[in-house]
Amino acid sequence: MESTYHEKFDNISGCLKEVGQLYELHLQKNMNLGLQVTKVVKEIKQFFEKENAPSKIAKCASLLSEIDIIDRGYHPNSFLKIEHPKREMQSMLFYKILQEINALITYEYEQIQDRINQAEKLIETIILSALQNRIIDPNQLSTPPSGEALEELWKILAEHEVLFLIQRKALCLVFKNDCLVSLSRVLSLIH
């Protein structure tokens, strides 16, 4: 089963947190920075492999190659041997790689967050319209619904033509399970 956008968002948020920790290691001039950067870039590459994002996989592979070249003691752009001061030069090159991976995953983070937010706004519209048109009773919403109740409510809302079209638009943005998570969140705000 394909992961939901909420799961993707959680995964990419974790990656961003790890990159933040790598910046801290860079500031501390940690000797294991190269190993840690390699580990995180590999994790991010795996994330993009699951997402089937070839251009982002290629970017991660390119960064891993740069790390390998740096570890061998060469500059990844000029391929000249890094002489003096070797450690400082490697630190600067790892910082450049951190910036590139940070930009890549920040963009992905913002894209996923935007999709979730758009879908959630549509679901808010659905609930408000359903309440306004008395399709659902506000008293029914006094307690947060369970998973089965959310599914049932989603089906009831789909039976009405105007709401059905808005539902379809939300489903064009995210998966059904994402819609149910957002529906639960919107309903919890009403209480």
N, CA, C and O of each residue as an XYZ file, in Angstrom:
764
protein
N       0.837     -1.185      0.000
C       0.000      0.000      0.000
C       0.881      1.246      0.000
O       1.893      1.309      0.698
N       0.483      2.218     -0.782
C       1.231      3.463     -0.870
C       1.040      4.261      0.420
O      -0.047      4.286      0.998
N       2.118      4.908      0.857
C       2.026      5.674      2.102
C       1.181      6.926      1.878
O       1.097      7.445      0.765
N       0.561      7.396      2.950
C      -0.271      8.591      2.855
C       0.621      9.826      2.867
O       1.799      9.763      3.216
N       0.029     10.945      2.477
C       0.781     12.201      2.504
C       1.143     12.589      3.936
O       2.175     13.220      4.168
N       0.302     12.217      4.888
C       0.618     12.497      6.284
C       1.858     11.703      6.720
O       2.703     12.224      7.448
N       1.964     10.459      6.281
C       3.151      9.652      6.589
C       4.382     10.221      5.894
O       5.460     10.291      6.484
N       4.217     10.625      4.638
C       5.329     11.245      3.913
C       5.780     12.512      4.618
O       6.975     12.781      4.736
N       4.806     13.287      5.087
C       5.116     14.531      5.793
C       5.900     14.239      7.072
O       6.874     14.927      7.375
N       5.481     13.229      7.814
C       6.198     12.856      9.029
C       7.624     12.404      8.713
O       8.568     12.763      9.418
N       7.772     11.611      7.643
C       9.103     11.130      7.248
C      10.016     12.273      6.849
O      11.168     12.332      7.279
N       9.508     13.180      6.029
C      10.349     14.284      5.548
C      10.637     15.259      6.685
O      11.691     15.893      6.702
N       9.709     15.385      7.637
C       9.958     16.221      8.820
C      11.116     15.643      9.631
O      11.967     16.381     10.128
N      11.138     14.323      9.760
C      12.240     13.656     10.454
C      13.569     13.890      9.756
O      14.595     14.099     10.403
N      13.540     13.854      8.421
C      14.769     14.119      7.653
C      15.249     15.549      7.874
O      16.448     15.784      8.025
N      14.334     16.494      7.895
C      14.706     17.889      8.139
C      15.323     18.055      9.523
O      16.281     18.807      9.702
N      14.765     17.347     10.493
C      15.306     17.410     11.849
C      16.734     16.866     11.870
O      17.608     17.435     12.525
N      16.970     15.767     11.156
C      18.312     15.185     11.095
C      19.294     16.140     10.435
O      20.439     16.255     10.872
N      18.854     16.826      9.385
C      19.734     17.789      8.721
C      20.079     18.931      9.685
O      21.213     19.409      9.707
N      19.107     19.359     10.471
C      19.377     20.380     11.485
C      20.442     19.919     12.472
O      21.305     20.699     12.876
N      20.377     18.654     12.856
C      21.386     18.105     13.763
C      22.760     18.045     13.092
O      23.786     18.205     13.754
N      22.775     17.813     11.767
C      24.048     17.791     11.049
C      24.683     19.180     11.021
O      25.903     19.315     11.111
N      23.851     20.203     10.897
C      24.383     21.565     10.961
C      25.038     21.800     12.328
O      26.077     22.453     12.427
N      24.415     21.258     13.373
C      24.995     21.384     14.718
C      26.349     20.669     14.781
O      27.305     21.195     15.352
N      26.429     19.475     14.195
C      27.702     18.750     14.166
C      28.764     19.545     13.411
O      29.934     19.564     13.793
N      28.332     20.200     12.331
C      29.268     21.017     11.552
C      29.800     22.164     12.398
O      30.995     22.460     12.379
N      28.905     22.808     13.142
C      29.333     23.912     14.006
C      30.301     23.440     15.094
O      31.209     24.170     15.492
N      30.094     22.213     15.564
C      30.957     21.657     16.613
C      32.255     21.091     16.052
O      33.107     20.610     16.799
N      32.401     21.154     14.720
C      33.578     20.598     14.036
C      33.780     19.121     14.393
O      34.897     18.671     14.646
N      32.670     18.388     14.406
C      32.671     16.974     14.761
C      33.441     16.161     13.724
O      33.296     16.362     12.518
N      34.261     15.242     14.222
C      35.087     14.404     13.337
C      34.255     13.426     12.515
O      34.703     12.986     11.457
N      33.051     13.076     12.977
C      32.213     12.100     12.282
C      31.201     12.744     11.348
O      30.251     12.086     10.924
N      31.384     14.010     11.022
C      30.406     14.712     10.181
C      30.210     13.993      8.851
O      29.075     13.807      8.412
N      31.294     13.590      8.211
C      31.194     12.918      6.910
C      30.365     11.652      6.970
O      29.547     11.397      6.086
N      30.573     10.852      8.016
C      29.803      9.609      8.180
C      28.325      9.908      8.402
O      27.455      9.240      7.844
N      28.054     10.913      9.217
C      26.663     11.272      9.520
C      25.965     11.844      8.286
O      24.801     11.534      8.031
N      26.668     12.675      7.524
C      26.080     13.239      6.299
C      25.763     12.107      5.329
O      24.693     12.083      4.721
N      26.688     11.179      5.189
C      26.471     10.029      4.297
C      25.231      9.250      4.713
O      24.403      8.895      3.875
N      25.108      8.986      6.005
C      23.963      8.222      6.524
C      22.644      8.928      6.201
O      21.698      8.294      5.737
N      22.582     10.228      6.444
C      21.344     10.974      6.209
C      21.029     11.060      4.717
O      19.869     10.919      4.327
N      22.030     11.286      3.883
C      21.776     11.356      2.436
C      21.249     10.009      1.937
O      20.371      9.974      1.074
N      21.773      8.900      2.470
C      21.273      7.573      2.084
C      19.813      7.391      2.512
O      19.009      6.834      1.765
N      19.477      7.862      3.717
C      18.084      7.777      4.189
C      17.153      8.591      3.283
O      16.061      8.146      2.932
N      17.599      9.766      2.922
C      16.783     10.631      2.063
C      16.641     10.007      0.675
O      15.580     10.088      0.057
N      17.701      9.394      0.197
C      17.643      8.700     -1.100
C      16.622      7.563     -1.043
O      15.858      7.368     -1.988
N      16.607      6.809      0.064
C      15.625      5.732      0.221
C      14.202      6.290      0.225
O      13.294      5.697     -0.357
N      14.016      7.431      0.883
C      12.696      8.073      0.895
C      12.247      8.371     -0.533
O      11.107      8.086     -0.900
N      13.144      8.945     -1.339
C      12.786      9.284     -2.716
C      12.638      8.047     -3.592
O      11.896      8.076     -4.574
N      13.331      6.960     -3.257
C      13.133      5.704     -3.984
C      11.725      5.176     -3.747
O      11.075      4.691     -4.674
N      11.247      5.270     -2.491
C       9.871      4.853     -2.194
C       8.863      5.736     -2.923
O       7.792      5.276     -3.320
N       9.218      7.009     -3.095
C       8.333      7.955     -3.772
C       8.439      7.860     -5.292
O       7.671      8.494     -6.015
N       9.394      7.064     -5.772
C       9.646      6.914     -7.208
C       9.891      8.280     -7.855
O       9.224      8.662     -8.816
N      10.873      9.007     -7.297
C      11.235     10.339     -7.783
C      12.654     10.274     -8.377
O      13.627     10.577     -7.687
N      12.772      9.878     -9.660
C      14.091      9.627    -10.253
C      15.054     10.811    -10.206
O      16.244     10.619     -9.958
N      14.568     12.024    -10.438
C      15.488     13.164    -10.442
C      16.054     13.419     -9.050
O      17.211     13.818     -8.910
N      15.244     13.190     -8.025
C      15.708     13.408     -6.653
C      16.615     12.260     -6.201
O      17.541     12.466     -5.417
N      16.348     11.069     -6.692
C      17.229      9.930     -6.411
C      18.596     10.206     -7.037
O      19.631      9.972     -6.412
N      18.593     10.702     -8.269
C      19.845     11.013     -8.960
C      20.620     12.106     -8.226
O      21.845     12.040     -8.130
N      19.915     13.106     -7.712
C      20.583     14.177     -6.959
C      21.246     13.609     -5.713
O      22.386     13.957     -5.407
N      20.547     12.741     -4.991
C      21.122     12.115     -3.792
C      22.329     11.255     -4.165
O      23.343     11.270     -3.467
N      22.222     10.508     -5.261
C      23.348      9.674     -5.712
C      24.543     10.553     -6.059
O      25.686     10.201     -5.766
N      24.280     11.686     -6.679
C      25.350     12.630     -7.006
C      26.028     13.148     -5.740
O      27.253     13.249     -5.681
N      25.231     13.471     -4.736
C      25.798     13.956     -3.472
C      26.614     12.867     -2.778
O      27.656     13.151     -2.187
N      26.146     11.631     -2.849
C      26.904     10.523     -2.269
C      28.246     10.336     -2.990
O      29.257     10.016     -2.364
N      28.241     10.538     -4.302
C      29.492     10.462     -5.060
C      30.441     11.577     -4.652
O      31.645     11.356     -4.521
N      29.902     12.771     -4.452
C      30.729     13.888     -3.994
C      31.348     13.569     -2.632
O      32.525     13.844     -2.399
N      30.555     12.992     -1.744
C      31.069     12.634     -0.416
C      32.212     11.626     -0.553
O      33.231     11.734      0.131
N      32.034     10.651     -1.438
C      33.073      9.644     -1.658
C      34.361     10.298     -2.155
O      35.453      9.948     -1.706
N      34.234     11.237     -3.071
C      35.407     11.939     -3.615
C      36.101     12.742     -2.513
O      37.328     12.756     -2.416
N      35.284     13.419     -1.677
C      35.846     14.198     -0.565
C      36.576     13.270      0.406
O      37.680     13.576      0.856
N      35.946     12.125      0.726
C      36.564     11.175      1.657
C      37.897     10.649      1.130
O      38.787     10.311      1.910
N      38.031     10.581     -0.176
C      39.296     10.124     -0.770
C      40.368     11.220     -0.760
O      41.531     10.982     -1.088
N      39.934     12.438     -0.371
C      40.907     13.523     -0.267
C      40.995     14.398     -1.501
O      41.984     15.106     -1.689
N      39.962     14.360     -2.355
C      39.961     15.176     -3.574
C      38.807     16.167     -3.529
O      37.796     15.947     -2.862
N      38.986     17.260     -4.257
C      37.913     18.258     -4.381
C      36.932     17.739     -5.437
O      37.362     17.383     -6.534
N      35.618     17.685     -5.140
C      34.668     17.071     -6.070
C      34.444     17.852     -7.373
O      33.941     17.289     -8.345
N      34.804     19.116     -7.405
C      34.618     19.895     -8.634
C      35.871     19.910     -9.499
O      35.790     19.753    -10.718
N      37.023     20.097     -8.875
C      38.273     20.195     -9.646
C      39.013     18.861     -9.734
O      39.877     18.687    -10.593
N      38.683     17.933     -8.861
C      39.339     16.624     -8.762
C      40.824     16.750     -8.432
O      41.607     15.835     -8.684
N      41.200     17.896     -7.865
C      42.570     18.076     -7.403
C      42.675     17.583     -5.968
O      41.720     17.661     -5.196
N      43.851     17.075     -5.628
C      44.095     16.587     -4.271
C      43.969     17.754     -3.292
O      44.534     18.827     -3.509
N      43.215     17.525     -2.204
C      43.081     18.556     -1.176
C      44.357     18.519     -0.341
O      44.688     17.507      0.277
N      45.058     19.640     -0.337
C      46.318     19.701      0.412
C      46.070     20.337      1.769
O      45.407     19.743      2.619
N      46.586     21.518      1.978
C      46.470     22.199      3.271
C      45.379     23.227      3.205
O      45.241     23.819      2.135
N      44.630     23.499      4.151
C      44.257     22.689      5.308
C      43.141     21.720      4.914
O      42.012     22.133      4.649
N      43.461     20.469      4.881
C      42.567     19.414      4.396
C      41.262     19.342      5.188
O      40.185     19.280      4.595
N      41.345     19.349      6.501
C      40.151     19.206      7.340
C      39.181     20.365      7.138
O      37.971     20.154      7.061
N      39.701     21.582      7.051
C      38.841     22.754      6.852
C      38.147     22.707      5.483
O      36.971     23.046      5.354
N      38.901     22.280      4.474
C      38.326     22.184      3.123
C      37.226     21.121      3.091
O      36.171     21.343      2.496
N      37.459     19.985      3.716
C      36.441     18.940      3.761
C      35.203     19.440      4.505
O      34.074     19.154      4.105
N      35.419     20.180      5.577
C      34.301     20.725      6.347
C      33.459     21.663      5.484
O      32.230     21.619      5.538
N      34.109     22.503      4.695
C      33.373     23.425      3.814
C      32.599     22.654      2.741
O      31.466     23.007      2.415
N      33.206     21.615      2.201
C      32.533     20.822      1.166
C      31.328     20.072      1.751
O      30.291     19.967      1.097
N      31.458     19.554      2.972
C      30.318     18.898      3.617
C      29.203     19.907      3.892
O      28.021     19.578      3.794
N      29.587     21.130      4.234
C      28.584     22.179      4.459
C      27.812     22.454      3.164
O      26.593     22.621      3.195
N      28.512     22.502      2.033
C      27.863     22.704      0.732
C      26.875     21.566      0.445
O      25.776     21.808     -0.055
N      27.260     20.349      0.758
C      26.374     19.200      0.549
C      25.155     19.314      1.467
O      24.034     19.025      1.048
N      25.368     19.731      2.708
C      24.249     19.930      3.634
C      23.267     20.953      3.084
O      22.055     20.756      3.169
N      23.773     22.035      2.527
C      22.891     23.057      1.961
C      22.065     22.488      0.809
O      20.872     22.771      0.700
N      22.690     21.696     -0.041
C      21.981     21.125     -1.185
C      20.895     20.145     -0.744
O      19.778     20.173     -1.261
N      21.228     19.289      0.204
C      20.229     18.311      0.652
C      19.120     19.005      1.430
O      17.959     18.603      1.349
N      19.467     20.042      2.180
C      18.465     20.813      2.912
C      17.486     21.467      1.940
O      16.276     21.435      2.162
N      18.009     22.065      0.856
C      17.142     22.697     -0.144
C      16.221     21.663     -0.795
O      15.042     21.932     -1.024
N      16.764     20.489     -1.088
C      15.984     19.431     -1.735
C      14.831     18.961     -0.852
O      13.698     18.850     -1.320
N      15.107     18.688      0.407
C      14.041     18.162      1.254
C      13.117     19.258      1.773
O      11.954     18.989      2.074
N      13.616     20.491      1.882
C      12.732     21.591      2.275
C      11.680     21.810      1.197
O      10.511     22.044      1.504
N      12.088     21.735     -0.056
C      11.142     21.866     -1.169
C      10.097     20.754     -1.097
O       8.903     21.014     -1.249
N      10.534     19.528     -0.867
C       9.613     18.384     -0.780
C       8.661     18.561      0.404
O       7.463     18.304      0.287
N       9.197     18.998      1.534
C       8.409     19.245      2.742
C       7.296     20.255      2.446
O       6.138     20.039      2.802
N       7.660     21.350      1.795
C       6.678     22.398      1.484
C       5.624     21.911      0.501
O       4.452     22.268      0.623
N       6.030     21.095     -0.478
C       5.074     20.552     -1.449
C       4.050     19.650     -0.771
O       2.851     19.759     -1.028
N       4.521     18.769      0.088
C       3.624     17.838      0.786
C       2.696     18.609      1.725
O       1.491     18.360      1.764
N       3.268     19.541      2.477
C       2.467     20.338      3.406
C       1.389     21.126      2.660
O       0.259     21.245      3.134
N       1.741     21.654      1.503
C       0.778     22.419      0.711
C      -0.389     21.539      0.258
O      -1.543     21.963      0.327
N      -0.103     20.328     -0.201
C      -1.168     19.399     -0.627
C      -2.105     19.074      0.526
O      -3.326     19.086      0.370
N      -1.518     18.780      1.693
C      -2.327     18.449      2.869
C      -3.190     19.637      3.268
O      -4.375     19.477      3.561
N      -2.600     20.825      3.281
C      -3.348     22.035      3.659
C      -4.492     22.327      2.697
O      -5.591     22.678      3.126
N      -4.240     22.184      1.395
C      -5.304     22.409      0.407
C      -6.451     21.429      0.610
O      -7.620     21.815      0.589
N      -6.112     20.163      0.806
C      -7.150     19.149      1.011
C      -7.927     19.425      2.294
O      -9.146     19.257      2.340
N      -7.218     19.847      3.329
C      -7.889     20.119      4.598
C      -8.858     21.302      4.463
O      -9.939     21.288      5.053
N      -8.481     22.304      3.705
C      -9.382     23.450      3.470
C     -10.643     22.991      2.730
O     -11.745     23.445      3.037
N     -10.478     22.100      1.764
C     -11.633     21.563      1.050
C     -12.541     20.770      2.000
O     -13.766     20.852      1.912
N     -11.937     20.019      2.889
C     -12.723     19.224      3.837
C     -13.441     20.134      4.828
O     -14.565     19.841      5.234
N     -12.808     21.225      5.217
C     -13.488     22.217      6.061
C     -14.726     22.748      5.343
O     -15.789     22.897      5.946
N     -14.577     23.032      4.049
C     -15.703     23.516      3.237
C     -16.806     22.467      3.181
O     -17.987     22.796      3.286
N     -16.423     21.209      3.017
C     -17.407     20.122      2.966
C     -18.206     20.064      4.268
O     -19.435     19.994      4.246
N     -17.504     20.095      5.395
C     -18.180     19.997      6.698
C     -19.085     21.207      6.923
O     -20.224     21.050      7.363
N     -18.601     22.389      6.632
C     -19.423     23.590      6.824
C     -20.671     23.565      5.928
O     -21.763     23.934      6.360
N     -20.489     23.123      4.677
C     -21.636     23.004      3.770
C     -22.614     21.942      4.261
O     -23.828     22.128      4.188
N     -22.086     20.838      4.755
C     -22.947     19.764      5.263
C     -23.735     20.237      6.479
O     -24.913     19.909      6.626
N     -23.100     20.991      7.333
C     -23.806     21.534      8.504
C     -24.846     22.566      8.074
O     -25.973     22.568      8.571
N     -24.462     23.437      7.152
C     -25.371     24.485      6.681
C     -26.600     23.896      5.994
O     -27.716     24.383      6.173
N     -26.385     22.853      5.212
C     -27.486     22.221      4.476
C     -28.167     21.114      5.270
O     -29.001     20.384      4.735
N     -27.818     20.991      6.525
C     -28.404     20.017      7.449
C     -28.255     18.571      6.955
O     -29.117     17.725      7.196
N     -27.169     18.316      6.277
C     -26.869     16.958      5.840
C     -26.380     16.144      7.031
O     -26.659     14.951      7.147
N     -25.652     16.811      7.905
C     -25.252     16.185      9.164
C     -25.731     17.082     10.303
O     -25.810     18.304     10.174
N     -26.039     16.443     11.398
C     -26.551     17.141     12.574
C     -25.371     17.539     13.463
O     -24.515     16.706     13.761
N     -25.319     18.804     13.889
C     -24.210     19.226     14.760
C     -24.123     18.400     16.045
O     -23.042     18.258     16.617
N     -25.250     17.856     16.499
C     -25.233     17.026     17.703
C     -24.464     15.718     17.497
O     -23.922     15.144     18.441
N     -24.429     15.259     16.233
C     -23.670     14.046     15.907
C     -22.173     14.267     16.107
O     -21.416     13.315     16.298
N     -21.760     15.513     16.062
C     -20.345     15.837     16.126
C     -19.877     16.183     17.528
O     -18.802     16.756     17.705
N     -20.685     15.836     18.527
C     -20.332     16.183     19.908
C     -19.122     15.396     20.418
O     -18.409     15.858     21.309
N     -18.894     14.212     19.855
C     -17.709     13.426     20.228
C     -16.920     13.096     18.963
O     -17.501     12.949     17.887
N     -15.625     12.983     19.089
C     -14.825     12.640     17.908
C     -15.195     11.248     17.393
O     -15.226     10.290     18.166
N     -15.473     11.132     16.104
C     -15.882      9.833     15.555
C     -14.713      8.850     15.462
O     -13.556      9.246     15.327
N     -15.044      7.575     15.538
C     -14.045      6.519     15.386
C     -13.716      6.356     13.901
O     -14.293      7.033     13.050
N     -12.792      5.460     13.606
C     -12.403      5.218     12.214
C     -13.572      4.783     11.345
O     -13.724      5.256     10.219
N     -14.404      3.875     11.870
C     -15.562      3.400     11.106
C     -16.579      4.519     10.917
O     -17.182      4.641      9.850
N     -16.771      5.336     11.950
C     -17.724      6.443     11.859
C     -17.241      7.486     10.854
O     -18.046      8.103     10.156
N     -15.934      7.679     10.787
C     -15.380      8.615      9.793
C     -15.644      8.106      8.377
O     -16.028      8.868      7.489
N     -15.430      6.809      8.186
C     -15.697      6.188      6.871
C     -17.165      6.367      6.497
O     -17.484      6.724      5.363
N     -18.044      6.122      7.444
C     -19.484      6.250      7.196
C     -19.853      7.693      6.872
O     -20.620      7.947      5.943
N     -19.312      8.630      7.631
C     -19.572     10.049      7.373
C     -19.062     10.441      5.994
O     -19.736     11.176      5.272
N     -17.886      9.960      5.621
C     -17.315     10.247      4.301
C     -18.253      9.750      3.198
O     -18.439     10.430      2.189
N     -18.849      8.555      3.390
C     -19.787      7.998      2.408
C     -21.069      8.830      2.349
O     -21.591      9.097      1.267
N     -21.570      9.236      3.514
C     -22.796     10.057      3.558
C     -22.574     11.364      2.814
O     -23.437     11.807      2.056
N     -21.416     11.980      3.030
C     -21.113     13.252      2.370
C     -21.007     13.073      0.847
O     -21.364     13.972      0.086
N     -20.523     11.923      0.418
C     -20.363     11.655     -1.016
C     -21.695     11.472     -1.737
O     -21.758     11.556     -2.963
N     -22.752     11.222     -0.980
C     -24.068     11.011     -1.592
C     -24.688     12.306     -2.100
O     -25.664     12.268     -2.850
N     -24.145     13.435     -1.709
C     -24.694     14.733     -2.123
C     -23.807     15.323     -3.210
O     -22.595     15.466     -3.041
N     -24.435     15.660     -4.320
C     -23.707     16.035     -5.532
C     -22.686     17.145     -5.324
O     -21.542     17.011     -5.757
N     -23.066     18.220     -4.682
C     -22.149     19.347     -4.494
C     -20.963     18.932     -3.623
O     -19.819     19.272     -3.926
N     -21.232     18.206     -2.552
C     -20.164     17.767     -1.659
C     -19.293     16.702     -2.323
O     -18.087     16.632     -2.088
N     -19.924     15.882     -3.150
C     -19.193     14.837     -3.869
C     -18.094     15.441     -4.737
O     -16.977     14.926     -4.781
N     -18.414     16.527     -5.424
C     -17.427     17.165     -6.301
C     -16.261     17.754     -5.499
O     -15.107     17.687     -5.924
N     -16.571     18.320     -4.357
C     -15.500     18.859     -3.512
C     -14.648     17.709     -2.960
O     -13.427     17.825     -2.849
N     -15.308     16.606     -2.618
C     -14.578     15.413     -2.161
C     -13.612     14.925     -3.236
O     -12.455     14.611     -2.957
N     -14.113     14.868     -4.469
C     -13.268     14.403     -5.580
C     -12.052     15.302     -5.740
O     -10.950     14.827     -6.012
N     -12.258     16.606     -5.569
C     -11.144     17.544     -5.686
C     -10.119     17.274     -4.579
O      -8.914     17.304     -4.829
N     -10.593     17.012     -3.363
C      -9.674     16.685     -2.255
C      -8.917     15.395     -2.563
O      -7.724     15.286     -2.278
N      -9.616     14.416     -3.149
C      -8.981     13.139     -3.477
C      -7.989     13.265     -4.639
O      -7.130     12.402     -4.818
N      -8.106     14.329     -5.417
C      -7.109     14.587     -6.465
C      -5.804     15.103     -5.850
O      -4.735     14.984     -6.448
N      -5.906     15.668     -4.669
C      -4.728     16.217     -3.992
C      -4.024     15.190     -3.109
O      -2.795     15.111     -3.101
N      -4.808     14.401     -2.365
C      -4.251     13.443     -1.410
C      -5.036     12.133     -1.501
O      -6.008     12.028     -2.248
N      -4.600     11.145     -0.732
C      -5.270      9.849     -0.705
C      -6.470      9.881      0.232
O      -6.615     10.795      1.044
N      -7.328      8.871      0.109
C      -8.532      8.810      0.936
C      -8.190      8.792      2.428
O      -8.840      9.475      3.220
N      -7.179      8.019      2.812
C      -6.801      7.975      4.230
C      -6.348      9.338      4.739
O      -6.581      9.678      5.898
N      -5.695     10.126      3.866
C      -5.326     11.493      4.246
C      -6.584     12.322      4.488
O      -6.655     13.111      5.430
N      -7.569     12.127      3.623
C      -8.836     12.861      3.775
C      -9.506     12.500      5.096
O     -10.059     13.369      5.770
N      -9.459     11.228      5.466
C     -10.070     10.801      6.724
C      -9.318     11.389      7.929
O      -9.935     11.777      8.921
N      -7.996     11.450      7.835
C      -7.213     12.071      8.911
C      -7.578     13.552      9.024
O      -7.775     14.073     10.122
N      -7.665     14.221      7.868
C      -8.028     15.646      7.870
C      -9.462     15.851      8.348
O      -9.751     16.811      9.062
N     -10.357     14.949      7.955
C     -11.745     15.024      8.407
C     -11.806     14.919      9.934
O     -12.525     15.673     10.591
N     -11.051     13.986     10.480
C     -11.005     13.832     11.928
C     -10.467     15.103     12.595
O     -10.984     15.540     13.623
N      -9.442     15.681     12.008
C      -8.851     16.898     12.572
C      -9.842     18.057     12.534
O      -9.976     18.800     13.505
N     -10.541     18.206     11.396
C     -11.532     19.284     11.261
C     -12.669     19.096     12.261
O     -13.112     20.055     12.893
N     -13.136     17.862     12.401
C     -14.219     17.593     13.359
C     -13.794     17.861     14.791
O     -14.593     18.317     15.609
N     -12.530     17.576     15.094
C     -12.049     17.834     16.452
C     -12.014     19.343     16.750
O     -12.145     19.751     17.904
N     -11.838     20.154     15.725
C     -11.840     21.601     15.906
C     -13.243     22.147     16.186
O     -13.403     23.185     16.827
N     -14.248     21.432     15.697
C     -15.648     21.878     15.870
C     -16.102     21.696     17.313
O     -16.905     22.483     17.813
N     -15.600     20.673     17.980
C     -16.060     20.361     19.351
C     -15.861     21.517     20.271
O     -16.190     21.428     21.454
